[in-house]
């Protein structure tokens, strides 16, 4: 029996229980940005692999700087990239550049501006750098430490760290392929815009925004096309889109006479897990598995499709990428205007959150119509209005979630 009217956390739990990480593949380091690491990476060496200078100046022994000014004999010069100079003797100095290896015996680099260089000697006028400006071996990391644990998201900084350790390729979970099918008699692509001008059709914005969301989440979108509201046409479109890891349809999931998604799911033998969630926008959402493949039927209204994507589809894609923390974090906000909702549901309202000296404040983006896509475009967060109360005064503290890619995610659904 198909379950319906579920709370959003239950919906997310059912979906995540039906998806698994994709197979592991090795990719070049520069192709791994945003991917999730499949196995931990251990540092094969220490970085820096030698003591190095953090200033342009002179490598000396602190004990040789009794009082300033003082004069030391220059025995050589070590630019960055050069071999290490010979060990430093008493009252000797080596001219050195930032990043160059510090000679054995030296424990100080006197910056160039505190000296008066000469051909065979250097005069040191200040001793503020005594015992400083020498980076120790392994200051960044030591050989044998875990650089990145498994299931880490690979960030630009992580790519830099791995490159410095000589890691040229990494093992990741293959980005999941996501087929997207839109349904609706009224829908056309941009190339059919003349029909929009003629008052006959509207552009299928979901056919453009949802693939962009898939890419942003780390998946690989596949265009399954637009189909009319007809069971045979929808089934044919689904058959043609089944070569994927997860199937996303938009439209046809409500209770209208021409909403056929659930009927087609049943006719194709799909195991329908639930229909309808206790949220707004996006209540008429359906989830099934077909031949072991997850199938999420999103609402056709543009805002409803994007909100339910953020709440349910993005976490599923992240789980398929191997991540364990897949939900957006929540944070407290003060609402700067009264907020009223209808229906005893959890509402996710489009909001603009700003940071002030008094904390985070939120205002709605305007109309909360599920057809007003500009309200989603303007938003940087979703304001969570929980069940049980319909009116909130300005100044009330609620919680919100950021939209899109965020560096740190949670293992708890944002409700």
C-alpha positions as CSV (number, residue, x, y, z in Angstrom):
1,X,0.0,0.0,0.0
2,X,1.4,3.4,-1.0
3,X,2.0,5.7,1.9
4,X,0.9,9.3,1.6
5,X,1.0,12.6,3.6
6,X,4.5,11.9,5.1
7,X,6.5,14.4,7.0
8,X,9.5,15.7,5.0
9,X,12.1,13.9,7.1
10,X,10.3,10.6,6.5
11,X,10.3,11.4,2.7
12,X,14.0,12.0,2.8
13,X,14.7,8.9,4.8
14,X,12.8,6.7,2.3
15,X,14.5,8.1,-0.7
16,X,18.0,7.8,0.9
17,X,17.3,4.2,1.9
18,X,16.8,3.4,-1.8
19,X,20.0,4.9,-3.2
20,X,23.6,3.7,-2.9
21,X,27.0,5.1,-3.8
22,X,27.9,4.6,-7.5
23,X,30.9,2.5,-8.5
24,X,34.4,3.8,-7.8
25,X,36.5,5.2,-10.6
26,X,39.9,6.8,-10.8
27,X,40.1,10.3,-12.3
28,X,42.8,12.9,-12.9
29,X,43.2,15.2,-10.0
30,X,42.0,18.2,-12.0
31,X,38.8,16.4,-12.9
32,X,37.9,15.7,-9.3
33,X,36.7,19.1,-8.1
34,X,33.4,18.7,-6.2
35,X,33.6,14.9,-6.2
36,X,33.5,12.8,-3.0
37,X,36.6,10.8,-2.2
38,X,36.1,7.0,-2.2
39,X,39.2,6.1,-0.1
40,X,41.3,8.0,2.3
41,X,44.6,9.5,1.1
42,X,47.7,9.2,3.2
43,X,50.6,11.6,2.7
44,X,53.5,9.8,1.0
45,X,56.0,12.5,2.1
46,X,56.3,15.5,4.4
47,X,55.6,19.0,3.0
48,X,57.8,21.0,2.9
49,X,60.3,18.1,2.6
50,X,63.0,20.3,4.0
51,X,63.4,23.3,6.3
52,X,62.8,26.3,4.1
53,X,63.0,30.1,4.3
54,X,59.8,32.1,4.7
55,X,61.5,35.4,3.8
56,X,64.1,36.7,1.4
57,X,67.2,37.5,3.5
58,X,70.1,35.8,5.1
59,X,70.2,32.4,6.8
60,X,72.2,32.7,10.0
61,X,72.7,31.2,13.5
62,X,70.9,33.2,16.2
63,X,73.8,32.7,18.5
64,X,76.0,34.7,16.1
65,X,73.9,37.8,16.5
66,X,75.1,38.9,19.9
67,X,74.3,42.5,19.5
68,X,73.4,44.6,16.5
69,X,74.8,45.9,14.3
70,X,77.0,43.0,13.6
71,X,78.8,41.7,10.5
72,X,78.8,38.1,9.2
73,X,80.8,36.5,6.4
74,X,78.6,35.5,3.3
75,X,79.6,32.0,2.1
76,X,77.0,31.5,-0.6
77,X,73.6,32.1,-2.1
78,X,70.6,29.8,-2.3
79,X,67.7,30.8,-4.6
80,X,64.4,29.0,-4.6
81,X,64.7,25.7,-6.4
82,X,68.5,25.3,-5.7
83,X,70.2,22.6,-3.8
84,X,70.8,23.1,-0.1
85,X,73.9,25.2,0.7
86,X,76.8,23.7,2.7
87,X,76.4,23.6,6.5
88,X,76.7,26.9,8.1
89,X,79.8,27.6,10.2
90,X,80.2,30.1,13.1
91,X,79.7,33.8,12.1
92,X,78.6,32.8,8.6
93,X,75.6,33.7,6.5
94,X,74.0,32.4,3.3
95,X,71.9,34.7,1.1
96,X,68.6,32.9,0.7
97,X,65.2,33.3,-1.1
98,X,61.7,32.5,0.1
99,X,61.1,28.7,-0.3
100,X,64.8,27.8,-0.6
101,X,66.2,25.1,1.7
102,X,67.8,26.4,4.8
103,X,71.4,25.1,5.3
104,X,72.2,22.9,8.2
105,X,73.2,24.9,11.3
106,X,71.0,27.9,10.5
107,X,68.0,28.6,12.7
108,X,67.2,32.1,11.6
109,X,66.5,34.1,8.4
110,X,67.1,37.8,8.8
111,X,64.9,39.7,6.3
112,X,66.7,41.6,3.6
113,X,65.4,45.0,4.7
114,X,67.2,44.6,8.1
115,X,70.6,44.2,6.4
116,X,73.1,46.0,4.4
117,X,74.4,43.5,1.9
118,X,78.0,43.4,0.7
119,X,80.0,41.3,-1.7
120,X,81.7,39.1,0.9
121,X,79.9,40.1,4.1
122,X,76.5,41.3,5.4
123,X,75.8,43.9,8.1
124,X,72.8,43.1,10.2
125,X,71.1,46.1,11.7
126,X,68.1,44.6,13.5
127,X,67.6,41.3,15.3
128,X,63.7,41.1,15.4
129,X,63.9,37.9,13.4
130,X,66.1,36.0,15.8
131,X,65.0,32.4,15.7
132,X,62.3,33.1,13.1
133,X,61.4,32.8,9.4
134,X,62.5,29.1,9.1
135,X,59.6,26.8,8.1
136,X,60.2,23.4,9.7
137,X,60.2,20.2,7.7
138,X,56.6,18.9,7.5
139,X,55.1,22.2,8.7
140,X,52.1,21.7,6.4
141,X,51.8,17.9,6.9
142,X,54.0,14.9,7.8
143,X,54.4,11.7,5.8
144,X,51.9,9.1,7.0
145,X,49.2,11.4,8.1
146,X,45.7,11.2,6.5
147,X,45.4,14.1,4.2
148,X,41.8,13.5,3.3
149,X,39.5,10.9,4.9
150,X,37.2,8.9,2.8
151,X,33.9,10.7,1.8
152,X,35.6,14.1,1.9
153,X,34.3,16.6,-0.7
154,X,37.2,17.6,-2.9
155,X,37.6,21.4,-2.8
156,X,40.0,23.7,-4.6
157,X,42.2,23.8,-1.5
158,X,42.1,20.0,-1.3
159,X,43.3,19.8,-4.9
160,X,46.2,22.0,-4.0
161,X,47.1,19.9,-1.0
162,X,47.0,16.6,-3.0
163,X,49.1,18.1,-5.8
164,X,51.7,19.2,-3.3
165,X,51.8,15.6,-2.1
166,X,52.3,14.3,-5.6
167,X,48.8,12.8,-5.9
168,X,47.9,13.0,-9.6
169,X,44.7,10.9,-9.6
170,X,42.1,10.0,-7.0
171,X,39.4,7.4,-6.5
172,X,35.9,8.8,-6.5
173,X,32.4,7.5,-6.8
174,X,31.4,8.0,-10.4
175,X,29.0,11.0,-10.8
176,X,25.5,9.6,-11.1
177,X,23.7,10.0,-14.4
178,X,20.3,11.7,-13.9
179,X,17.7,11.4,-16.6
180,X,15.1,14.2,-16.6
181,X,11.7,14.0,-18.3
182,X,9.2,16.9,-18.2
183,X,5.5,16.4,-19.0
184,X,2.8,18.8,-19.8
185,X,0.6,19.6,-22.9
186,X,1.5,23.3,-22.5
187,X,5.3,22.9,-22.6
188,X,7.8,23.8,-25.3
189,X,11.5,24.4,-25.4
190,X,13.0,27.8,-26.1
191,X,13.2,27.0,-29.8
192,X,9.4,26.9,-29.8
193,X,9.1,30.3,-28.3
194,X,6.9,31.6,-31.1
195,X,4.1,29.4,-29.7
196,X,4.6,31.3,-26.4
197,X,4.3,34.6,-28.2
198,X,1.2,33.2,-29.9
199,X,-0.4,32.5,-26.5
200,X,-0.5,28.7,-27.0
201,X,2.4,27.4,-24.9
202,X,4.9,28.2,-22.1
203,X,8.6,27.4,-21.9
204,X,9.4,24.3,-19.9
205,X,11.7,26.1,-17.4
206,X,12.2,22.8,-15.5
207,X,13.9,21.4,-18.6
208,X,16.6,24.0,-18.0
209,X,16.7,24.7,-14.3
210,X,16.7,21.0,-13.2
211,X,19.6,20.0,-15.3
212,X,21.5,23.0,-13.9
213,X,20.6,21.8,-10.4
214,X,21.9,18.3,-11.2
215,X,25.2,19.7,-12.4
216,X,25.5,21.9,-9.4
217,X,24.9,18.9,-7.1
218,X,27.6,16.9,-8.9
219,X,25.5,14.7,-11.2
220,X,25.5,14.3,-14.9
221,X,22.1,15.4,-16.4
222,X,20.6,13.5,-19.4
223,X,17.8,15.1,-21.4
224,X,14.8,12.8,-21.5
225,X,12.8,15.4,-23.4
226,X,9.3,16.8,-22.9
227,X,6.2,14.7,-23.3
228,X,2.5,15.5,-23.5
229,X,0.1,14.5,-20.8
230,X,-0.7,11.0,-22.2
231,X,0.1,7.7,-20.5
232,X,1.5,6.1,-23.6
233,X,3.7,9.1,-24.5
234,X,4.9,9.3,-20.9
235,X,5.7,5.6,-20.8
236,X,7.6,5.8,-24.1
237,X,9.6,8.8,-22.7
238,X,10.4,6.9,-19.5
239,X,11.5,3.8,-21.5
240,X,13.9,6.0,-23.5
241,X,15.3,7.6,-20.4
242,X,16.0,4.5,-18.3
243,X,19.7,4.3,-19.1
244,X,20.6,6.3,-15.9
245,X,21.3,6.0,-12.2
246,X,18.3,8.0,-11.1
247,X,15.2,9.1,-13.0
248,X,13.6,12.5,-12.3
249,X,10.2,13.4,-13.8
250,X,8.5,16.7,-13.4
251,X,4.8,17.2,-13.7
252,X,1.8,14.9,-13.7
253,X,2.0,14.0,-10.0
254,X,-1.1,15.7,-8.6
255,X,-4.7,14.6,-8.8
256,X,-5.9,16.2,-12.0
257,X,-7.5,14.3,-14.8
258,X,-4.4,14.5,-16.9
259,X,-1.9,13.7,-14.1
260,X,-0.6,10.3,-15.2
261,X,2.8,9.8,-13.5
262,X,1.6,7.5,-10.7
263,X,-0.5,5.5,-13.1
264,X,2.4,5.0,-15.5
265,X,4.6,4.0,-12.5
266,X,2.1,1.4,-11.5
267,X,1.6,0.1,-15.1
268,X,5.4,-0.2,-15.5
269,X,5.7,-2.3,-12.4
270,X,7.4,0.3,-10.3
271,X,7.4,-0.1,-6.5
272,X,5.7,3.1,-5.3
273,X,7.1,4.0,-1.9
274,X,5.0,7.1,-1.1
275,X,3.0,9.8,-2.6
276,X,2.5,13.3,-1.2
277,X,4.5,15.0,1.5
278,X,3.4,17.4,4.3
279,X,5.2,20.4,2.8
280,X,4.5,23.5,0.8
281,X,5.5,24.1,-1.9
282,X,6.0,20.6,-3.4
283,X,3.5,18.5,-1.6
284,X,2.5,16.3,-4.5
285,X,5.8,14.4,-4.8
286,X,6.0,10.7,-5.6
287,X,8.9,8.2,-5.2
288,X,9.2,4.7,-6.6
289,X,11.9,2.2,-7.7
290,X,11.7,0.6,-11.1
291,X,14.0,-2.3,-11.7
292,X,16.0,-1.2,-8.7
293,X,16.4,2.3,-10.1
294,X,15.2,5.3,-8.0
295,X,12.5,7.4,-9.7
296,X,11.4,10.7,-8.1
297,X,8.4,12.4,-9.5
298,X,8.6,16.1,-8.8
299,X,5.7,18.6,-9.1
300,X,5.5,20.5,-12.4
301,X,5.3,24.0,-10.9
302,X,8.8,25.5,-11.3
303,X,9.3,26.6,-7.7
304,X,7.9,23.4,-6.3
305,X,10.3,21.4,-8.5
306,X,13.3,23.4,-7.3
307,X,12.4,23.3,-3.6
308,X,11.8,19.6,-3.6
309,X,15.0,19.1,-5.6
310,X,16.9,20.9,-2.8
311,X,15.2,19.0,-0.1
312,X,15.2,15.5,-1.6
313,X,17.0,15.1,-4.9
314,X,20.3,16.9,-4.1
315,X,20.8,14.7,-0.9
316,X,20.1,11.6,-3.0
317,X,22.8,12.7,-5.6
318,X,25.2,13.4,-2.8
319,X,24.6,10.0,-1.2
320,X,25.3,8.4,-4.6
321,X,28.5,10.4,-4.8
322,X,29.5,8.7,-1.5
323,X,28.7,11.5,1.0
324,X,27.3,10.7,4.4
325,X,26.3,14.3,5.4
326,X,23.9,15.2,2.6
327,X,21.4,17.7,4.1
328,X,21.9,21.5,4.2
329,X,22.6,22.9,7.6
330,X,20.1,25.1,9.4
331,X,20.8,28.4,11.1
332,X,18.7,30.8,13.2
333,X,17.3,33.9,11.6
334,X,15.1,36.8,12.8
335,X,12.3,37.5,10.4
336,X,12.0,41.2,9.6
337,X,8.3,41.1,8.6
338,X,5.2,39.2,9.6
339,X,4.9,35.8,8.0
340,X,1.6,34.0,7.6
341,X,1.0,30.6,6.0
342,X,-2.0,28.4,5.3
343,X,-2.4,24.7,5.9
344,X,-0.9,22.7,8.7
345,X,2.2,21.8,6.8
346,X,5.9,22.5,6.9
347,X,6.5,25.5,4.7
348,X,9.8,26.3,3.0
349,X,9.5,30.0,2.0
350,X,11.9,31.7,-0.4
351,X,13.9,34.3,1.6
352,X,16.8,36.7,1.4
353,X,19.1,36.3,4.5
354,X,21.5,39.1,5.4
355,X,24.0,39.3,8.2
356,X,23.9,42.3,10.5
357,X,25.6,43.3,13.8
358,X,22.5,41.7,15.5
359,X,22.8,38.4,13.7
360,X,21.1,36.8,10.7
361,X,17.9,38.4,9.4
362,X,15.4,37.2,6.8
363,X,12.9,38.8,4.5
364,X,10.7,37.0,2.0
365,X,11.5,37.5,-1.7
366,X,7.9,38.6,-2.4
367,X,5.1,36.4,-3.7
368,X,5.4,32.8,-2.6
369,X,3.4,31.4,-5.6
370,X,4.8,28.1,-6.7
371,X,4.7,29.4,-10.3
372,X,6.8,32.6,-9.6
373,X,10.3,31.4,-10.5
374,X,11.8,34.8,-9.9
375,X,11.1,34.4,-6.2
376,X,13.5,31.4,-6.2
377,X,16.1,33.3,-8.3
378,X,16.2,36.1,-5.7
379,X,16.4,33.8,-2.7
380,X,19.6,32.7,-1.0
381,X,17.8,30.6,1.6
382,X,14.6,28.8,2.5
383,X,12.9,30.0,5.6
384,X,11.5,27.0,7.5
385,X,8.0,27.6,8.9
386,X,7.1,24.5,11.0
387,X,3.7,22.8,11.3
388,X,1.4,23.9,14.1
389,X,1.3,27.7,13.8
390,X,0.2,29.9,10.9
391,X,1.2,33.4,11.9
392,X,4.5,34.8,13.1
393,X,5.2,38.4,14.0
394,X,8.2,40.4,12.9
395,X,11.1,39.7,15.2
396,X,10.3,36.0,15.6
397,X,13.2,33.6,15.5
398,X,12.9,30.8,13.0
399,X,15.5,28.7,11.1
400,X,16.6,28.7,7.5
401,X,18.7,26.6,5.2
402,X,21.1,27.9,2.5
403,X,20.4,27.2,-1.1
404,X,22.7,25.5,-3.5
405,X,26.2,24.1,-2.9
406,X,27.4,24.6,0.7
407,X,30.8,23.5,2.0
408,X,29.6,21.8,5.1
409,X,26.4,19.7,5.3
410,X,24.5,17.9,8.0
411,X,23.3,14.3,8.6
412,X,20.0,15.6,9.9
413,X,17.1,16.6,7.7
414,X,16.3,20.4,7.9
415,X,12.8,20.4,9.4
